[in-house]
Amino acid sequence: AEKLPPAELAGKIVVGEFRRVEAPEYSAAYLDLVRRVRQEAATRTREGAGRSEHGRRAGTARRPSPATGRERVEVRLAGSGGQGQVLAAVILAEAALYDGYQVVQSQDYGPESRGGASKAEVILSRAGEIDYPKVTRPDVLLAMSQAAYDRFAPTVREGGLVLVDSTWVKSTAGRPPAALYALPLTRLARDEAGRALVANVVALGALCALADLVSREALEEAVASRAPRGTEEVNLRALAAGYAAGERLRKGDFTA
């Protein structure tokens, strides 16, 4: 075809091999990316652990989470479909942005959303850009159903934090080497805020009181911004109830 004049090519379809590119196989390249990101994250964590307060990014008053001692924290919020994990993750991510973190938020919205162990995830970083958007080993886990606990508790990083809704999670067998806290989140939502559906916001308040992920002011602003119109007041009550319960639990004086 390259040698034919335009008149002879008129009305003809040129076929053949137009381009040949050698590239790595997709799955192999993807797994290599995961390996490199984990190595880089581990390096950043070691460097961050030895960094002085004066070396932190200017204009940020937050410190690494005392629950993890890390400047890059992976959070997994899990439960049954309809418990509001996605909204809770969006609220947490927005609050983290207000506090100056680098943030990535994602969720599973397949068959899991209809029950079982669905999840939403947030990565918060003070240690630079987030190269890989998925949680690989969560530092913090919220489990609002038994199925979510059974599935995701073994994935929590050693030294991390797990908060379970004891309304639904009755067994914590096979617990990970992490701090484990239990609160009746759904019951608190019903009793303190008047609506069981805001248990996800109660959970956020308790989780941030325990793990110090973001400031309370930022979380309140994000709740007011993201709560469905007309429910701002009940959601802020739920957040306050969760904070109060989390602080009491941290001090060891919460009575279920």
N, C-alpha and C positions, 0 to 999 in steps of 0.2 A: 504493500500500500504506500510505503514511503516513496517508491519510485514511480508511481503512477501519476499522471497529470490530473488536475481537478476534474476535468471533463469525464475521465474514465471512472472517477470515484463517485460521480453524481448518482444518487439513488442507491448506493451500496452501503452496507453496514460493515465497518472494519472490525474484525475479531482477532483474538490472539492474546498474548501475554503482554500487558502494557506496563506492569510494574512488578518488581520482585523485591521484597524486603525481608531480611532475616531478623526475627524478633524473638525474645524469650517467651516460653509458654506462659499463659496468663496466670495459672494457679501457682506455678513456681515463683513467678515474679511477685505475686501478692504475698505469699508466705515469706519471701525474703524481705519484703517491706515491713511486715509485722515483726520479724526478727530484729531488723535494724532499729525500728522505732522503740522496741522494748529495751534494746541496749542503750539508745540515746536517753530514754526516760530514766533508766537506772543511773546513768552517768550524771544527769542533771540533778537527780535526787541526792546523790552523794555530794555533789558540789554545793547544792542548796543547804545541806545539813551543816556545812562548815562556814557558811556565809554569815558575816556579821550583820547586825541590824542596820549599820550605816551603808552596807552594800546593797540593800533592798531598793527596789525601784522607787524613785522619788514620788511623793504624793500619795503613797499607799500606807494606810494605818493598820491594815490587817496583818496578822501573823499566821504562820502555818497552823493548820488545824491541830489542836492538842491531842485529838483522838488518833492522829496518824503521824504527826511530826513531819509532814511532807508539804512542800510548796506546790506540788501537782497532785490533786486529789481526784480519784475516780469514784463516782457515786452511782449506784444502781438502785432504782426505786421499783419494786416488784410487788405483784399481787394478782388478784383475779381481774378479768376484764370488767370495766365499769367502776373500779375503785379510784379512778382519777390519777393514775401514775403519770400519764402524759402531761396533764395540766400542772401537776406538782413539779415535774421536771422543768417545764417552761417557766414557772414562777421562780424556781431556784436559779435557773440560768439567767433570768433577767435581773434578779437580785445580785448575782455575782458580777454581772456587767456594771451595775451601779457601784459596786465596791471596787471596781478596777481590775477584775480578773480577766484573763483570756478564757473564753468559754466555748465549749461545743456541747450541743444537746441533740440527742437522737432517741428513737423509740422503735420497738417492734410493733407493727400494726397489721399482723397477718391473722391466722386462726387464733393466735394467743389472745387477741383482744376480746374473744367471746368467752373466755374462761381459762382455767388452768393457771399458768404462771407467765403472765405478760410482764413486760418491763419497759422502763424508760431510763435513759442514762444521761448523766451530766459529767463533763470533765472540766475542772477548774484549775487554772495554772497561774502561778506567780513566777514560774521558772522559764518563761519564754513562750514561743508559739507552740500550738498543739499540732503535731505532725500527723497524728492518726486519730480519726474521730470516734472510734469505738472503745468501750471499756474492755480491757483484757483481764485485769485482776482488780476488782473493786476494793477501794480502801474503806468505803462506807456502803452498807446495805440496809435498805428498808424492806422488810418482808411483811406484807399485809395479808398473806394467806399461808396456809400450811404448805400448799404445793410450791409457792414461791420460796419459802424457807428451805424446803427439802431440795429444791433444784439449785438454788443460788448460794446458800450458805457455804458449801464446800469451796466456792470460788473466791471467797474473801481473802485478801492478803493478810499474812500474819501481822498482828499488831493493829489491825483495823478495828472497825466498830460495826456492830449489827444491832438494829432496833427492830423488834417484832411487835405486831399488834396481837396482844395476848387474848383479844376477843376471839380471834380465829386460829392463832398459832398455839396449839396445845402441847406440842412436843418439840423440844430443841435438841433431840438426839443427834449425834454426829456434829456437834457444834465446832466451828472453826477456832483456831488459836487467836481469837479476837475478843474484845470487850463486848459482852452480850447484854442488852437491855430489853426489858419487856414492859409495855404499857398497854392498857386497854383502849387503844386509840379510837375505835369505832364507838365504844361506850362513852368515852369522853366527849366525842363529837355530838352524840345524842343528848347527853346530860348537860354539858356546858354551853353548847352552841344551839341546841334544839334541832339538829339535823344530822343524821348519821352520814349523809352524803359528803359532808365536809371533813371526814376523817383524814383525807389526804392532806388537808391544810393543818389539821392538828398534828399530823405526823411531821410535817415540815418544821413546825415550831419546836416540837420535841427534839427532832434530829439536830437542828441548829443550836439548841440549848446544850445538847450533849457534845456535839462535834465542833461547834464554833465555825461552821462553814462560811457563813456570811453574817453581816451585821443585822440586828433586828430591824433597824430603821430601813435598810434596803429591802428586807423581806416584806415588811409592811407595805412599802411603796409598790413592790411587785404584785402583792396580793390585791391591793386596791386597783391596780392597773389591769390585772388579768382576770379577776373574778367576774363571772357573768353579771350583766347589768342588773341591779336590784338586789344582789346578794353580797355586796361589799361588806356590810355591817356584820352579817353572820359569819363570813369568812374571816374577818379580823378578830371576831370573838373566838373563833376556832383556833386561830394562830396564837392568840394570847393564852388560851387554855393549854395548848401544846407546849408553849414555852414554860409556863408555870409547872406543868407536870415534869418536863424534862429537867428543869433546874432542881426540883425536889428529888427526882430520881438520882440525879448526879450527886446530891448531898446525902442520899441514902435515907430520906424520910418520906418517900412516897408510899401510900397505902392503897393497894389495888382495890 
